[in-house]
């Protein structure tokens, strides 16, 4: 597997890396562009120097498979996946609204806005659950709000699992003992 360091200006499968927006513990998020896509997009690429912990890579591969299947306003629109043999990544719609963490840190919220936010988050989670997916890393930093106010769950590598009737294809192909335990506890 290639271990190319991503840098602004690089082109990966036609996606031009413009700016790194976030560097997390397992992946980086890049603002990217491609001439045939007319909405803002980002590329999420895992760090490939995971020092032998294959569960991180397996988790990202599961996220790739699940993201390609999810639909609706409560998840970023899927655009493309990168091949694992070359460079794994996910390209998705950029949800430009604030995170719940930012809202909490900016101001103390009265009860009515808190209830409204809780309802929007519950609707987003309900939408995911109807698609047989549990988000296992739900926290204020992973809840985004679209400009129209809808809550959107930020994907999280190895912290999402398929459940119910749609789960078998994911579990058969890419399940690890750790992810099976986590899904069982959460469902």
Rosetta blueprint (number, residue, H / E / L):
1 X L
2 X L
3 X L
4 X L
5 X L
6 X L
7 X L
8 X L
9 X L
10 X L
11 X E
12 X E
13 X L
14 X L
15 X E
16 X E
17 X E
18 X E
19 X E
20 X E
21 X E
22 X E
23 X E
24 X L
25 X L
26 X L
27 X E
28 X E
29 X E
30 X E
31 X E
32 X E
33 X E
34 X L
35 X L
36 X L
37 X L
38 X L
39 X L
40 X L
41 X E
42 X E
43 X E
44 X E
45 X E
46 X E
47 X L
48 X L
49 X L
50 X L
51 X L
52 X L
53 X L
54 X H
55 X H
56 X H
57 X H
58 X H
59 X H
60 X H
61 X H
62 X H
63 X H
64 X H
65 X H
66 X H
67 X H
68 X H
69 X H
70 X L
71 X L
72 X L
73 X L
74 X L
75 X L
76 X L
77 X L
78 X E
79 X E
80 X E
81 X E
82 X E
83 X L
84 X L
85 X L
86 X L
87 X L
88 X L
89 X E
90 X E
91 X E
92 X E
93 X E
94 X L
95 X L
96 X L
97 X L
98 X L
99 X E
100 X H
101 X H
102 X H
103 X H
104 X H
105 X H
106 X H
107 X L
108 X L
109 X L
110 X L
111 X H
112 X H
113 X H
114 X H
115 X H
116 X H
117 X H
118 X H
119 X H
120 X H
121 X H
122 X H
123 X H
124 X H
125 X H
126 X H
127 X H
128 X H
129 X H
130 X H
131 X L
132 X L
133 X E
134 X E
135 X E
136 X L
137 X L
138 X L
139 X L
140 X H
141 X H
142 X H
143 X E
144 X E
145 X E
146 X L
147 X L
148 X L
149 X L
150 X L
151 X E
152 X E
153 X E
154 X L
155 X L
156 X L
157 X L
158 X L
159 X L
160 X E
161 X E
162 X E
163 X L
164 X H
165 X H
166 X H
167 X L
168 X H
169 X H
170 X H
171 X H
172 X H
173 X H
174 X H
175 X L
176 X L
177 X H
178 X H
179 X H
180 X H
181 X H
182 X H
183 X H
184 X H
185 X H
186 X H
187 X L
